[in-house]
Amino acid sequence: MIKIKQERKLINGFRALNIKGDNIECRKDVLVIKTPEGYDFNMDIEKDGTISIWSNSLELHVDNEV
């Protein structure tokens, strides 16, 4: 499990992310998750609090049947 908290201090115009997980603890502008298959997912929080999620390797879809 990965836990992400929004930091108050801004880095490069975006809110920093305090990321904690198994054997990891860091502070980054963008959270990058890589799968064993080589896919990547990126997440950041903009100045206004908007959360952006994107992938350079896959087209993402929202499950609207939840």
VEXZAFI-495984 format. One record per atom (N, C-alpha, C, O, CB): residue number from 1; x negated, y negated, z negated; atom name. Coordinates in nm, 3 decimals. Each point is the difference from the previous one (the first is absolute). Glycine has a CB too. Example, Ala and Ser with C-alpha at 12.3 -4.5 7.8 and 13.67 -1.06 7.14 Angstrom:
BEGIN
vovex resi: 1; xx: -1.319; yy: 0.569; zz: -0.780; name: N
vovex resi: 1; xx: 0.089; yy: -0.119; zz: 0.000; name: CA
vovex resi: 1; xx: -0.090; yy: -0.120; zz: 0.000; name: C
vovex resi: 1; xx: -0.104; yy: 0.002; zz: -0.066; name: O
vovex resi: 1; xx: 0.293; yy: 0.115; zz: -0.059; name: CB
vovex resi: 2; xx: -0.154; yy: -0.222; zz: 0.197; name: N
vovex resi: 2; xx: -0.082; yy: -0.119; zz: -0.006; name: CA
vovex resi: 2; xx: 0.077; yy: -0.109; zz: -0.073; name: C
vovex resi: 2; xx: -0.051; yy: -0.111; zz: -0.017; name: O
vovex resi: 2; xx: -0.067; yy: 0.174; zz: 0.232; name: CB
END
This chain:
BEGIN
vovex resi: 1; xx: -0.084; yy: 0.117; zz: 0.000; name: N
vovex resi: 1; xx: 0.084; yy: -0.117; zz: 0.000; name: CA
vovex resi: 1; xx: -0.089; yy: -0.123; zz: 0.000; name: C
vovex resi: 1; xx: -0.104; yy: -0.003; zz: -0.066; name: O
vovex resi: 1; xx: 0.289; yy: 0.126; zz: -0.055; name: CB
vovex resi: 2; xx: -0.144; yy: -0.224; zz: 0.195; name: N
vovex resi: 2; xx: -0.071; yy: -0.128; zz: 0.004; name: CA
vovex resi: 2; xx: 0.093; yy: -0.106; zz: -0.058; name: C
vovex resi: 2; xx: 0.116; yy: -0.009; zz: 0.040; name: O
vovex resi: 2; xx: -0.253; yy: 0.078; zz: 0.164; name: CB
vovex resi: 3; xx: 0.087; yy: -0.148; zz: -0.298; name: N
vovex resi: 3; xx: 0.077; yy: -0.109; zz: -0.058; name: CA
vovex resi: 3; xx: -0.059; yy: -0.132; zz: 0.049; name: C
vovex resi: 3; xx: -0.122; yy: -0.018; zz: -0.001; name: O
vovex resi: 3; xx: 0.182; yy: 0.157; zz: -0.204; name: CB
vovex resi: 4; xx: 0.027; yy: -0.230; zz: 0.247; name: N
vovex resi: 4; xx: -0.044; yy: -0.128; zz: 0.054; name: CA
vovex resi: 4; xx: 0.068; yy: -0.112; zz: -0.077; name: C
vovex resi: 4; xx: 0.122; yy: 0.000; zz: -0.016; name: O
vovex resi: 4; xx: -0.159; yy: 0.101; zz: 0.245; name: CB
vovex resi: 5; xx: -0.044; yy: -0.196; zz: -0.277; name: N
vovex resi: 5; xx: 0.054; yy: -0.119; zz: -0.066; name: CA
vovex resi: 5; xx: -0.046; yy: -0.121; zz: 0.078; name: C
vovex resi: 5; xx: -0.113; yy: -0.005; zz: 0.049; name: O
vovex resi: 5; xx: 0.116; yy: 0.118; zz: -0.276; name: CB
vovex resi: 6; xx: 0.083; yy: -0.210; zz: 0.236; name: N
vovex resi: 6; xx: -0.032; yy: -0.126; zz: 0.067; name: CA
vovex resi: 6; xx: -0.078; yy: -0.089; zz: -0.096; name: C
vovex resi: 6; xx: 0.042; yy: -0.022; zz: -0.113; name: O
vovex resi: 6; xx: 0.163; yy: 0.040; zz: 0.257; name: CB
vovex resi: 7; xx: -0.318; yy: -0.069; zz: -0.099; name: N
vovex resi: 7; xx: -0.080; yy: -0.093; zz: -0.080; name: CA
vovex resi: 7; xx: 0.050; yy: -0.141; zz: 0.025; name: C
vovex resi: 7; xx: 0.054; yy: -0.029; zz: 0.107; name: O
vovex resi: 7; xx: -0.255; yy: 0.183; zz: -0.098; name: CB
vovex resi: 8; xx: 0.183; yy: -0.242; zz: -0.105; name: N
vovex resi: 8; xx: 0.041; yy: -0.139; zz: 0.019; name: CA
vovex resi: 8; xx: -0.099; yy: -0.078; zz: 0.085; name: C
vovex resi: 8; xx: 0.040; yy: -0.088; zz: 0.076; name: O
vovex resi: 8; xx: 0.074; yy: 0.099; zz: -0.295; name: CB
vovex resi: 9; xx: -0.241; yy: 0.021; zz: 0.208; name: N
vovex resi: 9; xx: -0.102; yy: -0.072; zz: 0.074; name: CA
vovex resi: 9; xx: 0.007; yy: 0.035; zz: 0.148; name: C
vovex resi: 9; xx: 0.012; yy: 0.117; zz: 0.035; name: O
vovex resi: 9; xx: -0.159; yy: -0.121; zz: -0.239; name: CB
vovex resi: 10; xx: 0.141; yy: -0.097; zz: 0.290; name: N
vovex resi: 10; xx: 0.007; yy: 0.022; zz: 0.143; name: CA
vovex resi: 10; xx: -0.140; yy: 0.017; zz: 0.058; name: C
vovex resi: 10; xx: -0.093; yy: -0.069; zz: -0.040; name: O
vovex resi: 10; xx: 0.305; yy: -0.063; zz: 0.050; name: CB
vovex resi: 11; xx: -0.226; yy: 0.224; zz: 0.084; name: N
vovex resi: 11; xx: -0.125; yy: 0.019; zz: 0.074; name: CA
vovex resi: 11; xx: 0.034; yy: -0.021; zz: 0.148; name: C
vovex resi: 11; xx: 0.087; yy: 0.069; zz: 0.053; name: O
vovex resi: 11; xx: -0.185; yy: 0.095; zz: -0.228; name: CB
vovex resi: 12; xx: 0.030; yy: -0.256; zz: 0.240; name: N
vovex resi: 12; xx: 0.022; yy: -0.026; zz: 0.143; name: CA
vovex resi: 12; xx: 0.147; yy: -0.028; zz: 0.033; name: C
vovex resi: 12; xx: 0.047; yy: 0.040; zz: 0.106; name: O
vovex resi: 12; xx: -0.243; yy: 0.106; zz: -0.056; name: CB
vovex resi: 13; xx: 0.268; yy: -0.213; zz: -0.139; name: N
vovex resi: 13; xx: 0.139; yy: -0.034; zz: 0.025; name: CA
vovex resi: 13; xx: 0.100; yy: 0.108; zz: -0.034; name: C
vovex resi: 13; xx: 0.121; yy: -0.024; zz: 0.009; name: O
vovex resi: 13; xx: -0.206; yy: -0.121; zz: 0.166; name: CB
vovex resi: 14; xx: 0.040; yy: 0.264; zz: -0.212; name: N
vovex resi: 14; xx: 0.091; yy: 0.108; zz: -0.035; name: CA
vovex resi: 14; xx: -0.019; yy: 0.037; zz: -0.147; name: C
vovex resi: 14; xx: -0.105; yy: -0.026; zz: -0.058; name: O
vovex resi: 14; xx: 0.100; yy: 0.112; zz: 0.295; name: CB
vovex resi: 15; xx: 0.105; yy: -0.026; zz: -0.296; name: N
vovex resi: 15; xx: -0.013; yy: 0.046; zz: -0.138; name: CA
vovex resi: 15; xx: -0.084; yy: 0.126; zz: -0.001; name: C
vovex resi: 15; xx: 0.018; yy: 0.090; zz: 0.082; name: O
vovex resi: 15; xx: 0.205; yy: -0.190; zz: -0.145; name: CB
vovex resi: 16; xx: -0.315; yy: 0.107; zz: -0.031; name: N
vovex resi: 16; xx: -0.083; yy: 0.119; zz: -0.013; name: CA
vovex resi: 16; xx: 0.082; yy: 0.113; zz: -0.061; name: C
vovex resi: 16; xx: 0.098; yy: -0.024; zz: -0.071; name: O
vovex resi: 16; xx: -0.306; yy: -0.119; zz: 0.045; name: CB
vovex resi: 17; xx: 0.168; yy: 0.265; zz: 0.054; name: N
vovex resi: 17; xx: 0.066; yy: 0.118; zz: -0.053; name: CA
vovex resi: 17; xx: -0.093; yy: 0.070; zz: -0.097; name: C
vovex resi: 17; xx: -0.115; yy: 0.028; zz: 0.033; name: O
vovex resi: 17; xx: 0.252; yy: -0.002; zz: 0.177; name: CB
vovex resi: 18; xx: -0.088; yy: 0.001; zz: -0.330; name: N
vovex resi: 18; xx: -0.075; yy: 0.080; zz: -0.097; name: CA
vovex resi: 18; xx: 0.046; yy: 0.143; zz: 0.020; name: C
vovex resi: 18; xx: 0.115; yy: 0.034; zz: -0.029; name: O
vovex resi: 18; xx: -0.137; yy: -0.226; zz: -0.141; name: CB
vovex resi: 19; xx: -0.068; yy: 0.278; zz: 0.222; name: N
vovex resi: 19; xx: 0.033; yy: 0.136; zz: 0.041; name: CA
vovex resi: 19; xx: -0.062; yy: 0.099; zz: -0.096; name: C
vovex resi: 19; xx: -0.121; yy: -0.002; zz: -0.025; name: O
vovex resi: 19; xx: 0.136; yy: -0.071; zz: 0.266; name: CB
vovex resi: 20; xx: 0.069; yy: 0.162; zz: -0.296; name: N
vovex resi: 20; xx: -0.048; yy: 0.105; zz: -0.090; name: CA
vovex resi: 20; xx: 0.055; yy: 0.133; zz: 0.046; name: C
vovex resi: 20; xx: 0.117; yy: 0.012; zz: 0.037; name: O
vovex resi: 20; xx: -0.132; yy: -0.174; zz: -0.231; name: CB
vovex resi: 21; xx: -0.072; yy: 0.262; zz: 0.191; name: N
vovex resi: 21; xx: 0.042; yy: 0.134; zz: 0.039; name: CA
vovex resi: 21; xx: -0.097; yy: 0.100; zz: -0.057; name: C
vovex resi: 21; xx: -0.082; yy: -0.032; zz: -0.086; name: O
vovex resi: 21; xx: 0.188; yy: -0.054; zz: 0.297; name: CB
vovex resi: 22; xx: -0.097; yy: 0.209; zz: -0.163; name: N
vovex resi: 22; xx: -0.091; yy: 0.105; zz: -0.045; name: CA
vovex resi: 22; xx: -0.143; yy: -0.039; zz: 0.038; name: C
vovex resi: 22; xx: -0.032; yy: -0.011; zz: 0.118; name: O
vovex resi: 22; xx: 0.213; yy: 0.187; zz: -0.095; name: CB
vovex resi: 23; xx: -0.265; yy: -0.196; zz: -0.122; name: N
vovex resi: 23; xx: -0.142; yy: -0.032; zz: 0.020; name: CA
vovex resi: 23; xx: -0.024; yy: -0.129; zz: 0.077; name: C
vovex resi: 23; xx: -0.106; yy: -0.014; zz: 0.062; name: O
vovex resi: 23; xx: 0.064; yy: 0.255; zz: -0.067; name: CB
vovex resi: 24; xx: 0.136; yy: -0.336; zz: 0.002; name: N
vovex resi: 24; xx: -0.021; yy: -0.126; zz: 0.070; name: CA
vovex resi: 24; xx: 0.064; yy: -0.114; zz: -0.078; name: C
vovex resi: 24; xx: 0.109; yy: 0.015; zz: -0.055; name: O
vovex resi: 24; xx: -0.116; yy: 0.105; zz: 0.276; name: CB
vovex resi: 25; xx: -0.059; yy: -0.231; zz: -0.225; name: N
vovex resi: 25; xx: 0.056; yy: -0.124; zz: -0.052; name: CA
vovex resi: 25; xx: -0.073; yy: -0.114; zz: 0.068; name: C
vovex resi: 25; xx: -0.122; yy: -0.013; zz: -0.013; name: O
vovex resi: 25; xx: 0.183; yy: 0.118; zz: -0.213; name: CB
vovex resi: 26; xx: 0.014; yy: -0.187; zz: 0.300; name: N
vovex resi: 26; xx: -0.064; yy: -0.108; zz: 0.074; name: CA
vovex resi: 26; xx: 0.099; yy: -0.114; zz: 0.022; name: C
vovex resi: 26; xx: 0.119; yy: 0.012; zz: -0.028; name: O
vovex resi: 26; xx: -0.272; yy: 0.153; zz: 0.140; name: CB
vovex resi: 27; xx: 0.102; yy: -0.275; zz: -0.061; name: N
vovex resi: 27; xx: 0.079; yy: -0.118; zz: 0.031; name: CA
vovex resi: 27; xx: -0.029; yy: -0.035; zz: 0.145; name: C
vovex resi: 27; xx: -0.114; yy: -0.028; zz: 0.036; name: O
vovex resi: 27; xx: 0.110; yy: -0.057; zz: -0.278; name: CB
vovex resi: 28; xx: 0.108; yy: 0.085; zz: 0.326; name: N
vovex resi: 28; xx: -0.017; yy: -0.020; zz: 0.145; name: CA
vovex resi: 28; xx: 0.107; yy: -0.093; zz: 0.054; name: C
vovex resi: 28; xx: 0.105; yy: -0.020; zz: -0.061; name: O
vovex resi: 28; xx: -0.208; yy: 0.248; zz: 0.081; name: CB
vovex resi: 29; xx: 0.073; yy: -0.286; zz: 0.097; name: N
vovex resi: 29; xx: 0.100; yy: -0.079; zz: 0.072; name: CA
vovex resi: 29; xx: 0.106; yy: 0.092; zz: 0.062; name: C
vovex resi: 29; xx: 0.119; yy: -0.029; zz: -0.005; name: O
vovex resi: 29; xx: -0.291; yy: -0.148; zz: 0.054; name: CB
vovex resi: 30; xx: 0.127; yy: 0.288; zz: 0.008; name: N
vovex resi: 30; xx: 0.088; yy: 0.093; zz: 0.071; name: CA
vovex resi: 30; xx: -0.025; yy: 0.141; zz: -0.050; name: C
vovex resi: 30; xx: -0.115; yy: 0.043; zz: -0.012; name: O
vovex resi: 30; xx: 0.117; yy: -0.192; zz: 0.216; name: CB
vovex resi: 31; xx: 0.105; yy: 0.221; zz: -0.235; name: N
vovex resi: 31; xx: -0.010; yy: 0.141; zz: -0.034; name: CA
vovex resi: 31; xx: 0.001; yy: 0.079; zz: 0.130; name: C
vovex resi: 31; xx: 0.091; yy: -0.015; zz: 0.081; name: O
vovex resi: 31; xx: 0.025; yy: -0.019; zz: -0.306; name: CB
vovex resi: 32; xx: -0.217; yy: 0.117; zz: 0.247; name: N
vovex resi: 32; xx: -0.008; yy: 0.086; zz: 0.118; name: CA
vovex resi: 32; xx: 0.005; yy: 0.145; zz: -0.046; name: C
vovex resi: 32; xx: -0.083; yy: 0.044; zz: -0.079; name: O
vovex resi: 32; xx: -0.053; yy: -0.217; zz: 0.209; name: CB
vovex resi: 33; xx: 0.236; yy: 0.246; zz: -0.081; name: N
vovex resi: 33; xx: 0.015; yy: 0.142; zz: -0.032; name: CA
vovex resi: 33; xx: -0.032; yy: 0.078; zz: 0.127; name: C
vovex resi: 33; xx: 0.059; yy: -0.024; zz: 0.105; name: O
vovex resi: 33; xx: 0.117; yy: -0.021; zz: -0.285; name: CB
vovex resi: 34; xx: -0.270; yy: 0.138; zz: 0.170; name: N
vovex resi: 34; xx: -0.039; yy: 0.083; zz: 0.114; name: CA
vovex resi: 34; xx: 0.037; yy: 0.145; zz: -0.029; name: C
vovex resi: 34; xx: -0.023; yy: 0.051; zz: -0.110; name: O
vovex resi: 34; xx: -0.166; yy: -0.208; zz: 0.169; name: CB
vovex resi: 35; xx: 0.248; yy: 0.223; zz: 0.041; name: N
vovex resi: 35; xx: 0.038; yy: 0.140; zz: -0.015; name: CA
vovex resi: 35; xx: -0.112; yy: 0.089; zz: 0.054; name: C
vovex resi: 35; xx: -0.085; yy: -0.047; zz: 0.077; name: O
vovex resi: 35; xx: 0.331; yy: -0.012; zz: -0.058; name: CB
vovex resi: 36; xx: -0.248; yy: 0.187; zz: -0.057; name: N
vovex resi: 36; xx: -0.101; yy: 0.092; zz: 0.053; name: CA
vovex resi: 36; xx: 0.007; yy: 0.013; zz: 0.154; name: C
vovex resi: 36; xx: -0.100; yy: 0.033; zz: 0.063; name: O
vovex resi: 36; xx: 0.111; yy: 0.091; zz: -0.280; name: CB
vovex resi: 37; xx: 0.106; yy: -0.150; zz: 0.275; name: N
vovex resi: 37; xx: 0.015; yy: 0.008; zz: 0.145; name: CA
vovex resi: 37; xx: -0.054; yy: -0.123; zz: 0.072; name: C
vovex resi: 37; xx: -0.002; yy: -0.003; zz: 0.123; name: O
vovex resi: 37; xx: 0.203; yy: 0.145; zz: -0.160; name: CB
vovex resi: 38; xx: -0.246; yy: -0.243; zz: -0.039; name: N
vovex resi: 38; xx: -0.058; yy: -0.119; zz: 0.061; name: CA
vovex resi: 38; xx: 0.096; yy: -0.116; zz: 0.019; name: C
vovex resi: 38; xx: -0.036; yy: -0.100; zz: 0.062; name: O
vovex resi: 38; xx: -0.117; yy: 0.251; zz: 0.050; name: CB
vovex resi: 39; xx: 0.275; yy: -0.140; zz: -0.165; name: N
vovex resi: 39; xx: 0.095; yy: -0.109; zz: 0.009; name: CA
vovex resi: 39; xx: -0.028; yy: -0.100; zz: -0.112; name: C
vovex resi: 39; xx: -0.052; yy: 0.036; zz: -0.105; name: O
vovex resi: 39; xx: 0.227; yy: 0.116; zz: 0.209; name: CB
vovex resi: 40; xx: -0.140; yy: -0.278; zz: -0.079; name: N
vovex resi: 40; xx: -0.020; yy: -0.101; zz: -0.104; name: CA
vovex resi: 40; xx: 0.128; yy: -0.080; zz: -0.020; name: C
vovex resi: 40; xx: 0.077; yy: -0.022; zz: 0.093; name: O
vovex resi: 40; xx: -0.322; yy: 0.009; zz: -0.036; name: CB
vovex resi: 41; xx: 0.266; yy: -0.030; zz: -0.181; name: N
vovex resi: 41; xx: 0.112; yy: -0.085; zz: -0.038; name: CA
vovex resi: 41; xx: -0.058; yy: -0.116; zz: -0.079; name: C
vovex resi: 41; xx: -0.086; yy: 0.020; zz: -0.086; name: O
vovex resi: 41; xx: 0.253; yy: 0.176; zz: 0.082; name: CB
vovex resi: 42; xx: -0.121; yy: -0.317; zz: 0.031; name: N
vovex resi: 42; xx: -0.052; yy: -0.120; zz: -0.065; name: CA
vovex resi: 42; xx: 0.113; yy: -0.074; zz: -0.068; name: C
vovex resi: 42; xx: 0.113; yy: -0.001; zz: 0.049; name: O
vovex resi: 42; xx: -0.296; yy: -0.017; zz: 0.121; name: CB
vovex resi: 43; xx: 0.154; yy: -0.043; zz: -0.285; name: N
vovex resi: 43; xx: 0.100; yy: -0.077; zz: -0.073; name: CA
vovex resi: 43; xx: -0.064; yy: -0.123; zz: -0.059; name: C
vovex resi: 43; xx: -0.109; yy: 0.007; zz: -0.057; name: O
vovex resi: 43; xx: 0.239; yy: 0.202; zz: 0.006; name: CB
vovex resi: 44; xx: -0.063; yy: -0.324; zz: 0.063; name: N
vovex resi: 44; xx: -0.046; yy: -0.118; zz: -0.070; name: CA
vovex resi: 44; xx: 0.120; yy: -0.083; zz: -0.045; name: C
vovex resi: 44; xx: 0.113; yy: 0.022; zz: 0.045; name: O
vovex resi: 44; xx: -0.327; yy: -0.023; zz: 0.089; name: CB
vovex resi: 45; xx: 0.189; yy: -0.095; zz: -0.223; name: N
vovex resi: 45; xx: 0.104; yy: -0.090; zz: -0.050; name: CA
vovex resi: 45; xx: -0.040; yy: -0.141; zz: 0.039; name: C
vovex resi: 45; xx: -0.107; yy: -0.047; zz: -0.037; name: O
vovex resi: 45; xx: 0.165; yy: 0.202; zz: -0.158; name: CB
vovex resi: 46; xx: 0.029; yy: -0.223; zz: 0.269; name: N
vovex resi: 46; xx: -0.028; yy: -0.135; zz: 0.047; name: CA
vovex resi: 46; xx: 0.024; yy: -0.102; zz: -0.111; name: C
vovex resi: 46; xx: 0.051; yy: 0.033; zz: -0.107; name: O
vovex resi: 46; xx: 0.013; yy: 0.036; zz: 0.339; name: CB
vovex resi: 47; xx: -0.103; yy: -0.194; zz: -0.204; name: N
vovex resi: 47; xx: 0.011; yy: -0.107; zz: -0.101; name: CA
vovex resi: 47; xx: 0.141; yy: -0.014; zz: -0.055; name: C
vovex resi: 47; xx: 0.019; yy: -0.028; zz: -0.118; name: O
vovex resi: 47; xx: -0.204; yy: -0.089; zz: 0.232; name: CB
vovex resi: 48; xx: 0.285; yy: 0.136; zz: -0.027; name: N
vovex resi: 48; xx: 0.140; yy: -0.018; zz: -0.044; name: CA
vovex resi: 48; xx: 0.058; yy: 0.125; zz: -0.064; name: C
vovex resi: 48; xx: 0.118; yy: 0.003; zz: -0.034; name: O
vovex resi: 48; xx: -0.090; yy: -0.169; zz: 0.216; name: CB
vovex resi: 49; xx: -0.111; yy: 0.271; zz: -0.199; name: N
vovex resi: 49; xx: 0.046; yy: 0.123; zz: -0.064; name: CA
vovex resi: 49; xx: 0.050; yy: 0.106; zz: 0.097; name: C
vovex resi: 49; xx: 0.038; yy: 0.109; zz: -0.043; name: O
vovex resi: 49; xx: 0.021; yy: -0.247; zz: -0.151; name: CB
vovex resi: 50; xx: -0.059; yy: 0.108; zz: 0.324; name: N
vovex resi: 50; xx: 0.042; yy: 0.097; zz: 0.100; name: CA
vovex resi: 50; xx: -0.099; yy: 0.115; zz: 0.006; name: C
vovex resi: 50; xx: -0.121; yy: -0.022; zz: 0.008; name: O
vovex resi: 50; xx: 0.234; yy: -0.160; zz: 0.125; name: CB
vovex resi: 51; xx: -0.063; yy: 0.304; zz: -0.136; name: N
vovex resi: 51; xx: -0.085; yy: 0.119; zz: 0.011; name: CA
vovex resi: 51; xx: -0.002; yy: 0.043; zz: 0.146; name: C
vovex resi: 51; xx: 0.105; yy: 0.023; zz: 0.060; name: O
vovex resi: 51; xx: -0.051; yy: 0.051; zz: -0.298; name: CB
vovex resi: 52; xx: -0.174; yy: -0.063; zz: 0.295; name: N
vovex resi: 52; xx: -0.016; yy: 0.045; zz: 0.138; name: CA
vovex resi: 52; xx: -0.063; yy: 0.138; zz: -0.001; name: C
vovex resi: 52; xx: -0.098; yy: 0.025; zz: -0.069; name: O
vovex resi: 52; xx: 0.073; yy: -0.263; zz: 0.152; name: CB
vovex resi: 53; xx: 0.083; yy: 0.330; zz: -0.004; name: N
vovex resi: 53; xx: -0.052; yy: 0.135; zz: 0.014; name: CA
vovex resi: 53; xx: -0.013; yy: 0.028; zz: 0.149; name: C
vovex resi: 53; xx: 0.095; yy: -0.021; zz: 0.076; name: O
vovex resi: 53; xx: 0.009; yy: 0.100; zz: -0.296; name: CB
vovex resi: 54; xx: -0.222; yy: -0.030; zz: 0.263; name: N
vovex resi: 54; xx: -0.021; yy: 0.030; zz: 0.141; name: CA
vovex resi: 54; xx: -0.101; yy: 0.112; zz: 0.015; name: C
vovex resi: 54; xx: -0.071; yy: 0.036; zz: -0.094; name: O
vovex resi: 54; xx: 0.125; yy: -0.273; zz: 0.154; name: CB
vovex resi: 55; xx: -0.059; yy: 0.291; zz: 0.061; name: N
vovex resi: 55; xx: -0.096; yy: 0.105; zz: 0.032; name: CA
vovex resi: 55; xx: -0.059; yy: -0.030; zz: 0.137; name: C
vovex resi: 55; xx: 0.071; yy: -0.042; zz: 0.091; name: O
vovex resi: 55; xx: 0.056; yy: 0.213; zz: -0.230; name: CB
vovex resi: 56; xx: -0.257; yy: -0.150; zz: 0.154; name: N
vovex resi: 56; xx: -0.066; yy: -0.016; zz: 0.129; name: CA
vovex resi: 56; xx: 0.001; yy: 0.130; zz: 0.079; name: C
vovex resi: 56; xx: -0.042; yy: 0.003; zz: 0.116; name: O
vovex resi: 56; xx: -0.102; yy: -0.183; zz: -0.213; name: CB
vovex resi: 57; xx: 0.191; yy: 0.289; zz: 0.034; name: N
vovex resi: 57; xx: -0.005; yy: 0.130; zz: 0.065; name: CA
vovex resi: 57; xx: 0.138; yy: 0.065; zz: 0.020; name: C
vovex resi: 57; xx: 0.011; yy: 0.097; zz: 0.076; name: O
vovex resi: 57; xx: -0.236; yy: -0.070; zz: -0.176; name: CB
vovex resi: 58; xx: 0.327; yy: -0.078; zz: 0.034; name: N
vovex resi: 58; xx: 0.135; yy: 0.057; zz: 0.011; name: CA
vovex resi: 58; xx: 0.104; yy: -0.110; zz: 0.013; name: C
vovex resi: 58; xx: -0.021; yy: -0.112; zz: -0.047; name: O
vovex resi: 58; xx: -0.052; yy: 0.311; zz: -0.087; name: CB
vovex resi: 59; xx: 0.186; yy: -0.166; zz: 0.197; name: N
vovex resi: 59; xx: 0.113; yy: -0.091; zz: 0.001; name: CA
vovex resi: 59; xx: 0.084; yy: 0.033; zz: -0.123; name: C
vovex resi: 59; xx: 0.043; yy: 0.114; zz: -0.017; name: O
vovex resi: 59; xx: -0.043; yy: -0.134; zz: 0.274; name: CB
vovex resi: 60; xx: 0.024; yy: -0.078; zz: -0.344; name: N
vovex resi: 60; xx: 0.072; yy: 0.025; zz: -0.125; name: CA
vovex resi: 60; xx: 0.150; yy: -0.021; zz: 0.020; name: C
vovex resi: 60; xx: 0.042; yy: -0.086; zz: 0.076; name: O
vovex resi: 60; xx: -0.244; yy: 0.015; zz: -0.207; name: CB
vovex resi: 61; xx: 0.280; yy: 0.151; zz: 0.061; name: N
vovex resi: 61; xx: 0.146; yy: -0.009; zz: 0.005; name: CA
vovex resi: 61; xx: 0.052; yy: -0.003; zz: -0.143; name: C
vovex resi: 61; xx: -0.060; yy: 0.058; zz: -0.090; name: O
vovex resi: 61; xx: 0.071; yy: 0.063; zz: 0.314; name: CB
vovex resi: 62; xx: 0.102; yy: -0.188; zz: -0.244; name: N
vovex resi: 62; xx: 0.063; yy: -0.008; zz: -0.132; name: CA
vovex resi: 62; xx: 0.110; yy: 0.105; zz: -0.007; name: C
vovex resi: 62; xx: 0.082; yy: 0.012; zz: 0.091; name: O
vovex resi: 62; xx: -0.136; yy: -0.260; zz: -0.111; name: CB
vovex resi: 63; xx: 0.055; yy: 0.324; zz: -0.089; name: N
vovex resi: 63; xx: 0.106; yy: 0.099; zz: -0.023; name: CA
vovex resi: 63; xx: 0.122; yy: -0.076; zz: -0.051; name: C
vovex resi: 63; xx: 0.005; yy: -0.038; zz: -0.117; name: O
vovex resi: 63; xx: -0.172; yy: 0.226; zz: 0.066; name: CB
vovex resi: 64; xx: 0.264; yy: -0.209; zz: 0.137; name: N
vovex resi: 64; xx: 0.119; yy: -0.077; zz: -0.039; name: CA
vovex resi: 64; xx: 0.113; yy: 0.089; zz: -0.047; name: C
vovex resi: 64; xx: 0.113; yy: -0.048; zz: -0.014; name: O
vovex resi: 64; xx: -0.179; yy: -0.126; zz: 0.176; name: CB
vovex resi: 65; xx: 0.040; yy: 0.302; zz: -0.187; name: N
vovex resi: 65; xx: 0.103; yy: 0.090; zz: -0.049; name: CA
vovex resi: 65; xx: -0.014; yy: 0.030; zz: -0.147; name: C
vovex resi: 65; xx: 0.060; yy: 0.095; zz: -0.051; name: O
vovex resi: 65; xx: -0.049; yy: 0.003; zz: 0.276; name: CB
vovex resi: 66; xx: -0.091; yy: -0.177; zz: -0.294; name: N
vovex resi: 66; xx: -0.021; yy: 0.022; zz: -0.142; name: CA
vovex resi: 66; xx: 0.114; yy: -0.059; zz: -0.078; name: C
vovex resi: 66; xx: 0.001; yy: 0.007; zz: -0.123; name: O
vovex resi: 66; xx: -0.248; yy: -0.009; zz: 0.154; name: CB
END
